[in-house]
């Protein structure tokens, strides 16, 4: 046997050993993944909507504790809104802490709030007068239990929510984001991804679903269009609202094209223009 042949043989053996070691390593990794999935499924099966609600309050307490300030007292009208929503939707429990209102149903959970809107909008004065904690409802979460889907609970709940917002003359707002394609800091590798990461809809589908109830792009974020901030257009598509009757009738927005006007533009006409620019139609 020549020296070259011997070297070739040893090299072939080394390659075989390396391949076998990689196969064993991959097998161990796969076994760990399978076991992790089993452990997660076992953990998920024990997690309830009440656990999710408790986690939400814990998260809010750590991130925005002022929203749980029990010294805050909502108006009687606001109390009536939440109480009627609780009754009309046949919830099993209603937990109220500060500006956060959590409703648990046998089919899912709804988290509402009447927190004040953030700044940096097209008209700060309008924002503070018409979109504050006494005339605005925020839909933070609506989640159907993974075992109770395809029963229409989410759709019926949304219909009641929208109906009551119109009855009580409240603007309702939300941020449409699906766990399928959105990163949530609060739900990285933990048991509550059972509810957050398993949505049958991606964000685009979720936006379409909300729009079927009358939601549309939030006109108070018109500055994004006015300033031509194209990188934020995808974000803008997920910021949705249904304005109250008073907002639609009373508020006038400045021209997003920069025109000088003394009359201004309505909420709906502003939204229509924003849609044309953002969606390019």
Secondary structure, DSSP 8 states (H G I E B T S, - for coil): --HHHHHHHHHHHHHHHHHHHHHHHHHHHHHHHHHHHHHHHHHHHH--HHHHHHHHHHHHHHH-GGGG-TT----HHHHHHHHHHHHHTT-SEEEEETTEEEEEETTEEEEEE-----S-SS-HHHHHHHSSTTTEEEEEEEEE-TTS-SSSHHHHHHHHHHHHHHHTT-EEEEE---TTT---GGGSSSTTHHHHS--SS-HHHHHHHHHTTT-EE-GGGHHHHHTT-GGGHHHHTTEEEE--HHHHHH--B--TT----SS-B-HHHHHHHHHHHHHT-
